[in-house]
Amino acid sequence: MTKQSVNDHFFTVTDREFVKRHLVRRSTDSHKGTYGTLLSVTGCRNMPGAAVLSGKAALRSGLGLLRQCAVPAYIGTMAAAFPEPVYIPVKCDKDGYYTEENAEMLIAASEKSDAVLIGCGLGCTDSTKALVRRLIPAVKCPIVIDADGLNCIADDPDILCRASHQVIITPHPAEAGRLAGCSTKEIQSDRMKTVRRFTERFPEVITVLKGAGTLTAAGNSVFENPTGNPGMSTGGSGDVLAGIAASFAAQNRGSGSLFDLTVSAVWIHGRAGDLAAEHLSEFSMLPEDIISSLGMVFRELVKQQT
């Protein structure tokens, strides 16, 4: 790992050796319960694809069991293309968005889970805002919040400080701007300063500021990611990252550093994107190609451990 500084802010560049050291180990004496259960509060009637992408990425990253929320009428269609999860039918409003009525049921489900993912394709409405705000303080395992999960708390981001367990947020610059009350341009003008502001305001939160050279920060630690390419600049790539990070959080089960695993998830996501670009070009790759490349990344890492 290499330490560098920008404007007197020191950070570490993630490397392959760091990721290899923190990869969740597989045991010959194991079963699906060994590798964690993830509750995924993602998707809505108009954006089920985001739930599928994040869920597939989570499972491709070693997760034991995925419990996937879904619009009841869509479960059959989703299961035909994505049969691995246990689907949880949720109550929706007339427009197909999850409602606050689901809160108690999902809180109970989280008690049987090792991590919760909130946000990918969730939508940002009064009903989803109310639901997300009920879940964050009540869930007692790690939470990964992405996309609309972040938009749902943009007018009350300090709810992150009321979480019962550690939270990982994965904003792109526009989402970070909404949380910080400033413009995307201001976020991008000094990304290092941005993540430092987030760690000061939300001391228990792991912040992943996505973009070229994604920054992962918590406390006094900041890691810059060297992997990834412009071909990943397409809708759905962030859902894949959220799925990997949530998968690692669930597999961790409190046994290691959630921060180190999040740094590793970012590197693996970028490396999978680089392999996808090598095969398909930056022009033609899709988020599903990043997921398809995850196996090659893990094979590289495991091979180099032996």
C-alpha positions in Angstrom: 0.0 0.0 0.0 1.2 3.5 -0.8 0.5 6.5 1.4 0.1 9.8 -0.4 -1.2 13.3 0.5 -3.4 15.9 -1.2 -3.7 19.3 0.5 -2.2 17.9 3.7 -4.8 15.1 3.7 -3.1 11.7 3.8 -4.6 8.7 2.1 -3.7 5.1 1.1 -3.9 3.6 -2.3 -5.5 0.2 -2.2 -3.5 -2.6 -3.7 -4.1 -6.3 -4.5 -2.2 -7.5 -1.4 -4.5 -5.5 0.9 -7.5 -7.2 -0.7 -6.0 -10.7 -0.5 -5.4 -10.3 3.2 -9.0 -9.3 3.9 -10.8 -11.7 1.6 -13.4 -13.7 3.5 -12.0 -17.3 3.7 -14.0 -20.3 2.6 -14.0 -23.4 4.8 -14.5 -27.0 3.7 -16.8 -27.5 6.7 -19.4 -24.9 5.8 -23.0 -24.4 4.6 -25.1 -21.5 3.4 -25.5 -20.2 7.0 -21.7 -19.9 7.3 -21.5 -17.0 4.8 -24.3 -14.8 6.1 -27.8 -13.7 5.2 -28.5 -10.4 3.5 -31.9 -8.7 3.6 -32.2 -6.6 0.5 -34.8 -3.7 0.7 -34.4 -2.7 -2.9 -36.4 -2.4 -6.1 -39.9 -1.1 -6.9 -42.4 -1.7 -9.6 -40.5 0.4 -12.1 -37.0 -0.5 -11.1 -36.7 -4.2 -10.3 -33.5 -4.5 -12.3 -31.6 -2.6 -9.7 -32.6 -5.2 -7.1 -31.6 -8.0 -9.4 -28.2 -6.4 -10.2 -27.3 -5.8 -6.5 -28.6 -9.3 -5.5 -26.7 -11.1 -8.2 -23.5 -9.2 -7.3 -24.0 -10.1 -3.6 -24.4 -13.8 -4.4 -21.4 -13.8 -6.9 -19.4 -12.3 -4.0 -19.8 -15.3 -1.8 -23.1 -14.6 0.1 -24.8 -17.5 1.7 -28.4 -16.5 1.5 -30.3 -13.5 0.0 -33.7 -12.5 1.2 -35.0 -10.2 -1.5 -37.9 -7.8 -1.1 -40.1 -7.5 -4.2 -43.4 -6.2 -5.5 -45.7 -9.3 -5.1 -47.0 -9.2 -8.7 -43.4 -9.3 -10.0 -42.0 -12.2 -7.9 -42.8 -14.8 -10.5 -41.1 -12.8 -13.3 -38.1 -12.0 -11.2 -37.7 -15.6 -9.9 -37.7 -16.9 -13.5 -34.6 -14.8 -14.3 -33.1 -14.8 -10.8 -34.1 -17.9 -8.9 -31.5 -17.9 -6.1 -33.1 -15.5 -3.5 -35.9 -16.1 -1.0 -38.4 -13.5 -2.1 -40.3 -11.4 0.5 -43.5 -9.9 -0.8 -44.0 -6.3 0.4 -46.9 -4.0 0.6 -46.9 -1.2 -2.1 -48.8 2.0 -2.8 -50.7 2.5 -6.0 -47.6 3.4 -7.9 -45.7 0.3 -6.8 -43.4 1.8 -4.1 -42.9 0.1 -0.8 -44.8 1.6 2.1 -44.1 2.3 5.8 -46.5 -0.5 6.6 -43.6 -2.9 5.9 -41.4 -1.5 8.6 -42.2 -3.9 11.5 -42.0 -7.0 9.2 -38.7 -5.9 7.8 -37.2 -5.0 11.2 -38.2 -8.6 12.3 -36.6 -10.0 9.2 -33.4 -8.0 9.9 -33.1 -9.8 13.2 -32.5 -13.0 11.3 -30.1 -11.3 8.9 -26.4 -10.4 9.1 -26.6 -7.3 7.0 -29.3 -5.1 5.3 -29.0 -3.4 1.9 -31.3 -0.4 1.4 -31.9 1.7 -1.7 -31.1 0.3 -5.1 -34.1 1.0 -7.3 -36.2 1.8 -4.2 -37.6 5.2 -5.4 -37.8 8.3 -3.4 -41.4 9.0 -2.3 -43.1 9.9 0.9 -43.8 6.2 1.5 -40.2 5.1 0.9 -38.8 8.0 3.0 -41.0 7.0 5.9 -39.9 3.3 5.5 -36.2 4.1 5.4 -36.4 6.4 8.4 -38.0 3.7 10.4 -35.4 1.1 9.4 -32.2 2.9 10.0 -32.5 3.4 13.8 -34.1 0.0 14.4 -31.9 -2.4 12.4 -29.3 -4.0 14.7 -26.9 -5.3 12.0 -24.7 -3.5 9.5 -26.6 -1.5 6.9 -25.5 -0.5 3.4 -27.4 2.5 2.0 -27.1 3.3 -1.7 -28.9 5.4 -4.3 -32.6 6.1 -3.3 -31.9 5.0 0.2 -29.6 8.0 0.4 -32.1 10.3 -1.4 -34.8 9.3 1.1 -32.7 10.8 4.0 -31.3 13.8 2.1 -33.4 16.3 4.1 -32.4 14.6 7.4 -29.0 13.0 6.9 -28.3 13.2 10.7 -30.5 10.1 11.1 -27.3 8.2 10.2 -26.0 9.2 13.6 -29.0 7.5 15.2 -28.3 4.1 13.6 -28.1 1.2 16.0 -25.2 -0.4 14.1 -22.5 0.6 11.6 -23.6 2.0 8.3 -21.9 2.1 4.9 -23.1 4.8 2.5 -22.1 4.7 -1.2 -23.1 8.0 -2.7 -22.1 9.2 -6.2 -21.2 12.9 -6.2 -24.8 14.2 -6.8 -26.1 12.1 -3.9 -23.2 13.2 -1.7 -24.1 16.8 -2.6 -27.7 16.3 -1.5 -26.5 14.8 1.8 -24.1 17.7 2.4 -26.4 20.4 1.1 -24.1 21.6 -1.7 -23.6 21.2 -5.4 -22.1 18.3 -7.3 -19.4 20.7 -8.5 -18.5 21.6 -4.9 -18.2 17.9 -4.1 -16.0 17.2 -7.1 -13.8 20.2 -6.6 -12.2 18.6 -3.5 -13.2 15.0 -3.1 -10.8 14.4 -0.2 -12.2 17.3 1.7 -15.7 16.0 1.1 -15.1 12.6 2.6 -13.3 14.2 5.6 -16.4 16.3 6.2 -18.5 13.2 6.1 -16.3 11.4 8.6 -16.5 14.4 11.0 -20.3 14.7 10.7 -21.0 11.0 10.8 -18.2 9.5 12.9 -19.6 5.9 12.9 -20.3 5.8 9.2 -18.1 4.4 6.4 -18.4 6.7 3.4 -17.7 5.5 -0.2 -17.6 8.5 -2.5 -17.9 6.9 -5.9 -16.2 8.2 -9.1 -12.8 8.1 -10.7 -10.5 7.1 -7.8 -13.4 6.1 -5.5 -12.6 7.2 -1.9 -13.5 5.1 1.1 -13.3 6.8 4.5 -14.0 6.3 8.1 -12.4 8.0 11.1 -8.9 9.1 10.2 -8.5 6.5 7.4 -9.0 7.2 3.7 -8.3 4.8 0.9 -8.3 5.7 -2.8 -9.2 3.0 -5.3 -7.0 2.6 -8.4 -9.1 0.1 -10.3 -12.1 0.8 -12.6 -12.6 2.6 -15.9 -15.0 4.9 -17.8 -17.0 1.9 -19.1 -18.4 1.6 -15.6 -20.1 5.0 -16.0 -23.5 3.6 -16.7 -26.7 3.0 -14.7 -26.5 -0.1 -12.6 -22.8 -0.2 -11.9 -23.4 1.4 -8.5 -26.0 -1.3 -7.7 -23.3 -3.9 -8.3 -20.9 -2.2 -5.9 -23.6 -2.0 -3.3 -24.3 -5.7 -3.6 -20.6 -6.6 -3.2 -20.2 -4.4 -0.1 -23.4 -5.7 1.4 -22.4 -9.3 0.7 -19.0 -8.8 2.5 -20.8 -7.1 5.4 -23.1 -10.1 5.8 -20.3 -12.7 5.4 -18.2 -10.8 8.0 -20.7 -11.5 10.8 -18.9 -9.1 13.1 -15.6 -11.0 12.9 -13.4 -8.5 11.2 -13.1 -4.9 10.1 -16.1 -3.7 8.1 -14.0 -0.8 6.8 -11.3 -3.1 5.4 -13.9 -5.3 3.7 -15.6 -2.2 2.2 -12.2 -1.0 0.8 -11.8 -4.5 -0.6 -15.3 -4.5 -2.2 -14.5 -1.2 -4.0 -11.2 -2.6 -5.4 -12.9 -5.9 -6.5 -15.7 -4.0 -8.2 -13.2 -1.9 -10.2 -11.1 -4.9 -11.1 -14.1 -6.8 -12.4 -15.0 -3.7 -14.4 -11.4 -3.7 -15.8 -11.7 -7.3 -16.9 -15.1 -6.7 -18.5 -13.6 -3.8 -20.5 -10.7 -6.0 -21.6 -13.1 -8.5 -23.1 -15.9 -6.2 -24.4 -14.4 -2.6 -24.5 -15.4 0.3 -22.4 -18.0 1.2 -24.9 -19.9 -2.1 -24.9 -19.7 -3.4 -21.3 -22.8 -3.5 -19.1 -23.2 -3.9 -15.3 -24.1 -7.5 -15.8 -20.6 -7.9 -17.4 -19.1 -6.6 -14.2 -21.0 -9.3 -12.3 -19.9 -12.0 -14.8 -16.3 -10.9 -14.3 -16.4 -11.2 -10.5 -15.6 -14.9 -10.6 -12.4 -14.2 -12.5 -11.4 -11.6 -9.9 -11.9 -14.0 -7.0 -10.1 -16.7 -8.9 -7.1 -14.4 -9.3 -7.1 -13.5 -5.6 -7.5 -17.1 -4.3 -4.9 -18.4 -6.7 -2.4 -15.8 -5.5 -3.0 -16.8 -1.9 -1.7 -20.4 -2.5 
